[in-house]
């Protein structure tokens, strides 16, 4: 059983203002996996990069969100069968309009709430356009905190609005 959830990331710049805005948006409960498992993503990241007002200044190469900027949950409606609920998350991005110099990273910064165990995902990993394993666990887990980082920000990137969507995939194993 597999369920996917998309969130959107936007990075914008204006040649007149020389500023950037990064937005990671997430919505709430997405649905049910064959009546058994649920994926939930909560939170967003709005980050305005200060304008460059003096020659010789540059944007910082990387920007990092708060350690608990977004929360991810994997829960089941199996009731007593929750002890056998094993799951994993994978992650990828689908570019809408994105500069190849920009790199997006994510990591898990905590275990969330629930029993069982959770493993993996505690070091920053790049979110690519290919689906990659993120982390896994056993039993329902709620409010697992995620942190994001974007690298490659530069005045050499043409001004414009950049957007990509992050896709979380929950697999019941």
Phi and psi in degrees as GROMACS dihedral restraints (atoms count N, CA, C in turn):
[ dihedral_restraints ]
;  ai    aj    ak    al  type     phi  dphi    fc
    3     4     5     6     1  -134.4    20    10
    4     5     6     7     1   137.9    20    10
    6     7     8     9     1  -133.1    20    10
    7     8     9    10     1   139.3    20    10
    9    10    11    12     1  -117.4    20    10
   10    11    12    13     1   152.2    20    10
   12    13    14    15     1  -140.1    20    10
   13    14    15    16     1   136.5    20    10
   15    16    17    18     1  -110.6    20    10
   16    17    18    19     1   141.5    20    10
   18    19    20    21     1  -128.5    20    10
   19    20    21    22     1   158.5    20    10
   21    22    23    24     1  -112.4    20    10
   22    23    24    25     1   141.9    20    10
   24    25    26    27     1  -122.5    20    10
   25    26    27    28     1   130.1    20    10
   27    28    29    30     1  -128.6    20    10
   28    29    30    31     1   137.4    20    10
   30    31    32    33     1  -129.4    20    10
   31    32    33    34     1   119.6    20    10
   33    34    35    36     1  -122.1    20    10
   34    35    36    37     1   150.8    20    10
   36    37    38    39     1  -144.2    20    10
   37    38    39    40     1   156.0    20    10
   39    40    41    42     1  -129.5    20    10
   40    41    42    43     1   127.9    20    10
   42    43    44    45     1   -64.1    20    10
   43    44    45    46     1   -28.5    20    10
   45    46    47    48     1   -76.0    20    10
   46    47    48    49     1   -38.9    20    10
   48    49    50    51     1   -96.0    20    10
   49    50    51    52     1   -16.5    20    10
   51    52    53    54     1    48.8    20    10
   52    53    54    55     1    47.9    20    10
   54    55    56    57     1  -131.6    20    10
   55    56    57    58     1   158.9    20    10
   57    58    59    60     1  -124.6    20    10
   58    59    60    61     1   149.3    20    10
   60    61    62    63     1  -130.1    20    10
   61    62    63    64     1   125.5    20    10
   63    64    65    66     1  -111.3    20    10
   64    65    66    67     1   128.5    20    10
   66    67    68    69     1  -129.5    20    10
   67    68    69    70     1   123.7    20    10
   69    70    71    72     1  -114.0    20    10
   70    71    72    73     1   114.7    20    10
   72    73    74    75     1  -114.0    20    10
   73    74    75    76     1   140.3    20    10
   75    76    77    78     1  -134.7    20    10
   76    77    78    79     1   150.7    20    10
   78    79    80    81     1  -109.8    20    10
   79    80    81    82     1  -179.9    20    10
   81    82    83    84     1   -84.2    20    10
   82    83    84    85     1  -149.4    20    10
   84    85    86    87     1   -49.5    20    10
   85    86    87    88     1   131.8    20    10
   87    88    89    90     1  -102.0    20    10
   88    89    90    91     1   -33.8    20    10
   90    91    92    93     1   161.4    20    10
   91    92    93    94     1  -166.4    20    10
   93    94    95    96     1  -119.7    20    10
   94    95    96    97     1   139.6    20    10
   96    97    98    99     1   -94.9    20    10
   97    98    99   100     1   102.5    20    10
   99   100   101   102     1    46.3    20    10
  100   101   102   103     1    37.5    20    10
  102   103   104   105     1    73.1    20    10
  103   104   105   106     1    12.2    20    10
  105   106   107   108     1  -117.6    20    10
  106   107   108   109     1   -44.9    20    10
  108   109   110   111     1  -126.9    20    10
  109   110   111   112     1   150.5    20    10
  111   112   113   114     1  -126.4    20    10
  112   113   114   115     1   145.4    20    10
  114   115   116   117     1  -116.6    20    10
  115   116   117   118     1   138.9    20    10
  117   118   119   120     1  -139.6    20    10
  118   119   120   121     1   133.8    20    10
  120   121   122   123     1  -129.2    20    10
  121   122   123   124     1   128.3    20    10
  123   124   125   126     1  -131.8    20    10
  124   125   126   127     1   142.3    20    10
  126   127   128   129     1   115.0    20    10
  127   128   129   130     1   169.0    20    10
  129   130   131   132     1  -156.6    20    10
  130   131   132   133     1   168.8    20    10
  132   133   134   135     1  -133.6    20    10
  133   134   135   136     1   114.1    20    10
  135   136   137   138     1  -112.6    20    10
  136   137   138   139     1   119.2    20    10
  138   139   140   141     1  -135.4    20    10
  139   140   141   142     1   118.2    20    10
  141   142   143   144     1  -100.1    20    10
  142   143   144   145     1   124.0    20    10
  144   145   146   147     1   -89.3    20    10
  145   146   147   148     1   129.3    20    10
  147   148   149   150     1   -58.6    20    10
  148   149   150   151     1   144.8    20    10
  150   151   152   153     1   -65.8    20    10
  151   152   153   154     1   149.6    20    10
  153   154   155   156     1   -86.5    20    10
  154   155   156   157     1   117.9    20    10
  156   157   158   159     1  -111.7    20    10
  157   158   159   160     1    -3.7    20    10
  159   160   161   162     1  -139.5    20    10
  160   161   162   163     1   135.9    20    10
  162   163   164   165     1   -58.5    20    10
  163   164   165   166     1   144.5    20    10
  165   166   167   168     1    94.1    20    10
  166   167   168   169     1   -16.6    20    10
  168   169   170   171     1   -86.5    20    10
  169   170   171   172     1   155.5    20    10
  171   172   173   174     1  -141.8    20    10
  172   173   174   175     1   164.4    20    10
  174   175   176   177     1   -68.7    20    10
  175   176   177   178     1   153.0    20    10
  177   178   179   180     1   -64.7    20    10
  178   179   180   181     1   146.8    20    10
  180   181   182   183     1   -67.5    20    10
  181   182   183   184     1   -33.0    20    10
  183   184   185   186     1  -137.2    20    10
  184   185   186   187     1   153.3    20    10
  186   187   188   189     1  -134.2    20    10
  187   188   189   190     1   137.4    20    10
  189   190   191   192     1  -125.2    20    10
  190   191   192   193     1   137.0    20    10
  192   193   194   195     1   -77.9    20    10
  193   194   195   196     1   177.0    20    10
  195   196   197   198     1   -63.2    20    10
  196   197   198   199     1   155.3    20    10
  198   199   200   201     1   -62.1    20    10
  199   200   201   202     1   -25.4    20    10
  201   202   203   204     1  -123.5    20    10
  202   203   204   205     1    54.1    20    10
  204   205   206   207     1   -74.2    20    10
  205   206   207   208     1   -36.2    20    10
  207   208   209   210     1  -133.3    20    10
  208   209   210   211     1   146.3    20    10
  210   211   212   213     1  -118.4    20    10
  211   212   213   214     1   135.9    20    10
  213   214   215   216     1  -121.7    20    10
  214   215   216   217     1   138.8    20    10
  216   217   218   219     1  -131.5    20    10
  217   218   219   220     1   147.0    20    10
  219   220   221   222     1  -130.9    20    10
  220   221   222   223     1   110.3    20    10
  222   223   224   225     1  -129.3    20    10
  223   224   225   226     1   164.2    20    10
  225   226   227   228     1  -131.9    20    10
  226   227   228   229     1   156.5    20    10
  228   229   230   231     1  -105.9    20    10
  229   230   231   232     1    18.3    20    10
  231   232   233   234     1   -74.1    20    10
  232   233   234   235     1    -8.0    20    10
  234   235   236   237     1    65.5    20    10
  235   236   237   238     1  -117.6    20    10
  237   238   239   240     1   -63.4    20    10
  238   239   240   241     1   -22.9    20    10
  240   241   242   243     1   -75.6    20    10
  241   242   243   244     1    -0.7    20    10
  243   244   245   246     1   -57.1    20    10
  244   245   246   247     1   -29.4    20    10
  246   247   248   249     1   -63.3    20    10
  247   248   249   250     1   -24.5    20    10
  249   250   251   252     1  -101.4    20    10
  250   251   252   253     1     5.3    20    10
  252   253   254   255     1   -75.5    20    10
  253   254   255   256     1   101.5    20    10
  255   256   257   258     1  -107.9    20    10
  256   257   258   259     1   139.0    20    10
  258   259   260   261     1  -148.1    20    10
  259   260   261   262     1   166.7    20    10
  261   262   263   264     1  -148.7    20    10
  262   263   264   265     1   150.9    20    10
  264   265   266   267     1  -109.4    20    10
  265   266   267   268     1   137.7    20    10
  267   268   269   270     1  -119.3    20    10
  268   269   270   271     1   165.6    20    10
  270   271   272   273     1  -147.5    20    10
  271   272   273   274     1   144.4    20    10
  273   274   275   276     1  -156.7    20    10
  274   275   276   277     1   171.4    20    10
  276   277   278   279     1  -121.2    20    10
  277   278   279   280     1   152.8    20    10
  279   280   281   282     1  -122.0    20    10
  280   281   282   283     1   108.1    20    10
  282   283   284   285     1   -69.2    20    10
  283   284   285   286     1   134.1    20    10
  285   286   287   288     1   -97.2    20    10
  286   287   288   289     1   -57.0    20    10
  288   289   290   291     1  -151.6    20    10
  289   290   291   292     1   106.6    20    10
  291   292   293   294     1  -140.4    20    10
  292   293   294   295     1   138.8    20    10
  294   295   296   297     1   -85.5    20    10
  295   296   297   298     1   134.5    20    10
  297   298   299   300     1   -62.4    20    10
  298   299   300   301     1   -20.1    20    10
  300   301   302   303     1   -74.8    20    10
  301   302   303   304     1   -19.0    20    10
  303   304   305   306     1   -85.1    20    10
  304   305   306   307     1   132.0    20    10
  306   307   308   309     1  -121.5    20    10
  307   308   309   310     1   135.5    20    10
  309   310   311   312     1  -113.4    20    10
  310   311   312   313     1   133.0    20    10
  312   313   314   315     1  -125.6    20    10
  313   314   315   316     1   157.3    20    10
  315   316   317   318     1  -145.2    20    10
  316   317   318   319     1   151.6    20    10
  318   319   320   321     1  -150.7    20    10
  319   320   321   322     1   157.4    20    10
  321   322   323   324     1   -89.9    20    10
  322   323   324   325     1   128.5    20    10
  324   325   326   327     1  -108.0    20    10
  325   326   327   328     1     2.0    20    10
  327   328   329   330     1  -164.6    20    10
  328   329   330   331     1   178.5    20    10
  330   331   332   333     1   -97.0    20    10
  331   332   333   334     1   -10.2    20    10
  333   334   335   336     1    71.5    20    10
  334   335   336   337     1  -159.9    20    10
  336   337   338   339     1  -116.7    20    10
  337   338   339   340     1   140.7    20    10
  339   340   341   342     1   138.9    20    10
  340   341   342   343     1   175.1    20    10
  342   343   344   345     1   -91.9    20    10
  343   344   345   346     1  -165.0    20    10
  345   346   347   348     1    70.8    20    10
  346   347   348   349     1  -146.7    20    10
  348   349   350   351     1  -137.3    20    10
  349   350   351   352     1   165.5    20    10
  351   352   353   354     1  -143.0    20    10
  352   353   354   355     1   139.2    20    10
  354   355   356   357     1  -146.8    20    10
  355   356   357   358     1   150.6    20    10
  357   358   359   360     1    86.3    20    10
  358   359   360   361     1   169.7    20    10
  360   361   362   363     1    78.2    20    10
  361   362   363   364     1    13.7    20    10
  363   364   365   366     1   -93.0    20    10
  364   365   366   367     1    -2.0    20    10
  366   367   368   369     1  -113.7    20    10
  367   368   369   370     1   147.2    20    10
  369   370   371   372     1   -56.8    20    10
  370   371   372   373     1   131.2    20    10
  372   373   374   375     1  -128.9    20    10
  373   374   375   376     1   143.3    20    10
  375   376   377   378     1   -71.0    20    10
  376   377   378   379     1   138.5    20    10
  378   379   380   381     1   -91.2    20    10
  379   380   381   382     1   111.4    20    10
  381   382   383   384     1  -102.0    20    10
  382   383   384   385     1  -175.6    20    10
  384   385   386   387     1   -84.1    20    10
  385   386   387   388     1     0.1    20    10
  387   388   389   390     1  -108.1    20    10
  388   389   390   391     1   140.5    20    10
  390   391   392   393     1   -65.9    20    10
  391   392   393   394     1   125.3    20    10
  393   394   395   396     1  -129.4    20    10
  394   395   396   397     1   146.6    20    10
  396   397   398   399     1   -56.3    20    10
  397   398   399   400     1   137.6    20    10
  399   400   401   402     1  -111.6    20    10
  400   401   402   403     1   -63.7    20    10
  402   403   404   405     1  -163.1    20    10
  403   404   405   406     1   170.6    20    10
  405   406   407   408     1  -140.6    20    10
  406   407   408   409     1   170.8    20    10
  408   409   410   411     1  -166.8    20    10
  409   410   411   412     1  -179.7    20    10
  411   412   413   414     1  -134.4    20    10
  412   413   414   415     1   138.8    20    10
  414   415   416   417     1    73.8    20    10
  415   416   417   418     1   165.7    20    10
  417   418   419   420     1   -65.3    20    10
  418   419   420   421     1   139.0    20    10
  420   421   422   423     1  -134.0    20    10
  421   422   423   424     1   132.9    20    10
  423   424   425   426     1  -120.3    20    10
  424   425   426   427     1   151.4    20    10
  426   427   428   429     1    56.9    20    10
  427   428   429   430     1    49.5    20    10
  429   430   431   432     1   -79.1    20    10
  430   431   432   433     1   117.7    20    10
  432   433   434   435     1   -77.7    20    10
  433   434   435   436     1   138.7    20    10
  435   436   437   438     1  -121.8    20    10
  436   437   438   439     1   147.3    20    10
  438   439   440   441     1  -124.9    20    10
  439   440   441   442     1   142.0    20    10
  441   442   443   444     1  -116.5    20    10
  442   443   444   445     1   155.2    20    10
  444   445   446   447     1  -144.5    20    10
  445   446   447   448     1   138.8    20    10
  447   448   449   450     1  -117.9    20    10
  448   449   450   451     1   135.5    20    10
  450   451   452   453     1  -125.1    20    10
  451   452   453   454     1   158.3    20    10
  453   454   455   456     1    95.1    20    10
  454   455   456   457     1     8.6    20    10
  456   457   458   459     1   -68.1    20    10
  457   458   459   460     1   131.3    20    10
  459   460   461   462     1  -158.4    20    10
  460   461   462   463     1   154.9    20    10
  462   463   464   465     1   -71.0    20    10
  463   464   465   466     1   -10.6    20    10
  465   466   467   468     1   -77.4    20    10
  466   467   468   469     1   -15.7    20    10
  468   469   470   471     1   -76.9    20    10
  469   470   471   472     1   128.9    20    10
  471   472   473   474     1   -57.1    20    10
  472   473   474   475     1   142.4    20    10
  474   475   476   477     1   -66.1    20    10
  475   476   477   478     1   150.3    20    10
  477   478   479   480     1   156.8    20    10
  478   479   480   481     1  -177.1    20    10
  480   481   482   483     1  -106.1    20    10
  481   482   483   484     1   122.3    20    10
  483   484   485   486     1  -108.5    20    10
  484   485   486   487     1   140.1    20    10
  486   487   488   489     1  -145.6    20    10
  487   488   489   490     1   143.0    20    10
  489   490   491   492     1  -146.2    20    10
  490   491   492   493     1   155.8    20    10
  492   493   494   495     1  -112.9    20    10
  493   494   495   496     1   140.1    20    10
  495   496   497   498     1   -97.0    20    10
  496   497   498   499     1   130.8    20    10
  498   499   500   501     1  -113.9    20    10
  499   500   501   502     1   118.9    20    10
  501   502   503   504     1   -97.7    20    10
  502   503   504   505     1   130.8    20    10
  504   505   506   507     1  -119.0    20    10
  505   506   507   508     1   122.7    20    10
  507   508   509   510     1  -100.4    20    10
  508   509   510   511     1   124.5    20    10
  510   511   512   513     1  -116.5    20    10
  511   512   513   514     1   126.5    20    10
  513   514   515   516     1   -86.9    20    10
  514   515   516   517     1   127.2    20    10
